[in-house]
Amino acid sequence: MKFVDIANIYVKAGRGGNGALSFRREKFVPKGGPDGGDGGKGGDVILEAVGGIVTLADFEYDRRFQAGHAGHGAGALRTGANGEDLKIFVPCGTLIRDEDDNILADLVEPGQKFIAAHGGKGGRGNSHFASSSRRAPKFAEKGDAGEERNLTLELKLIADVGLAGFPNAGKSSILSAISGAKPKIAGYPFTTLTPNLGVLAVDDAKVVIADLPGLIEGAHEGKGLGLQFLRHVERTRILLHVIDLSQANPVENFHALINEFKEYGADLSSRPCIVIGNKIDIEGTQENLKLLRSEAESLSLPFMAVSALTGENIPELIKAVAELVRKTPAVKNFVDEDENKIIELPRKKLSRKSSREPVKILRLSDGSFRVEHENFEKSVSRINFEHEDALQKFSQLLKALSVEEALEAAGAREGDKVYIGDVEFDFEPEISS
């Protein structure tokens, strides 16, 4: 399976159902009252974290997601069926961002959910609009459109231990030696292009280890595998800095590695770690071993010398890793979890205060006018102009906010085009009278 850790998707919730325009028809009751039912609620788009998925590859080609639309209301006060929710399954460790790069949710544990787009509210049937002065309302509301948005999914692997080091340092070999993993291993740089995961079982405890792609100097600036590597280090409890002792300057490589974490940030430079000098089975590495050990000890960092090829000191490394993991708490989520594992963004509510605020009139370049007012635009969008009394309802809304007066003050004349949301009409000042 191809490893993908960034994906862009578009989600759209279902539209709410329209309210019904209906009147009772009963025997011996010549003029039955209104009994139009409400439309159902549109389906939500929900992202849910599940175990067993380790890549976002499914979203490489399938990027558009639509929840179900709701049913319309009917007579006899029957409410339309709610639209079917759409669940999208993502790997644990998926971070969700909006188009402005704001973090919306961080799905870490299996079962955590995020409502990415809310379904539209159903329109009210004409039974809601009956009053002492309006016995037979001949209009009903349309349902609201569902929310839609573009999202970026970013996978940050969840592992207890991260094996970090430059290409050919022997990280994959160490992963194979301390766990049951069988990563691809070869004698050329950048063997590991995608993270490999292994599980270390110690005293009934399982430690997840990630062999992360080799990085180079400047990785924090995106060079080499750059940020593709570093994002997967953020969630690890501890880091194992693997240094190739057969290279000419292991101490310089060690400092270059530490510097990349420092420049990247995300608290990586202060993460608990063990410095590992690898390939002690190769002749001529003893001097480099002394230099690297001395440097690590001067920084008060634990140091171990091993050979992934021969297994020398691997049991001791396993013990040290297990002990350090036990002492180190897991990294917190990027976003606070909700107790019921459902993350929901606060939805902006239309307030009574804003409904009393005056409308804003914009004159467009073609001489037409646009009316802007959040509550007013929402109310107009719900009017079903196919109904007999819809224009009367529309006229009442115009009068309530003195829209005609505001248009005239802005220079509108009879016959000018006026836009309110998606509604377009010709300006006729006498309509509200």
Sequence and secondary structure as in RCSB ss.txt:
>XXXX:A:sequence
MKFVDIANIYVKAGRGGNGALSFRREKFVPKGGPDGGDGGKGGDVILEAVGGIVTLADFEYDRRFQAGHAGHGAG
ALRTGANGEDLKIFVPCGTLIRDEDDNILADLVEPGQKFIAAHGGKGGRGNSHFASSSRRAPKFAEKGDAGEERN
LTLELKLIADVGLAGFPNAGKSSILSAISGAKPKIAGYPFTTLTPNLGVLAVDDAKVVIADLPGLIEGAHEGKGL
GLQFLRHVERTRILLHVIDLSQANPVENFHALINEFKEYGADLSSRPCIVIGNKIDIEGTQENLKLLRSEAESLS
LPFMAVSALTGENIPELIKAVAELVRKTPAVKNFVDEDENKIIELPRKKLSRKSSREPVKILRLSDGSFRVEHEN
FEKSVSRINFEHEDALQKFSQLLKALSVEEALEAAGAREGDKVYIGDVEFDFEPEISS
>XXXX:A:secstr
     EEEEEEE          B  BTTBSS  B          EEEEEETT    GGGTT  EEE       BT
TTB       EEEEEETTEEEE TT  EEEEE STT EEEEE        GGGG  SS SS    B      EEE
EEEEE    SEEEE STTSSHHHHHHHHSS      SSTT  SS EEEEEEETTEEEEEEE     TTGGGT TT
HHHHHGGGTT SEEEEEEETTSS HHHHHHHHHHHHHHH TT TTS EEEEEE TTSTT HHHHHHHHHHHHHTT
  EEE  TTT TTHHHHHHHHHHHHHHS     SS   TTSEE        HHHHTS  EEEE TTS EEEE HH
HHHHHHTB TTSTTHHHHHHHHHHHTTHHHHHHHTT  TT EEEETTEEEE  GGGG 
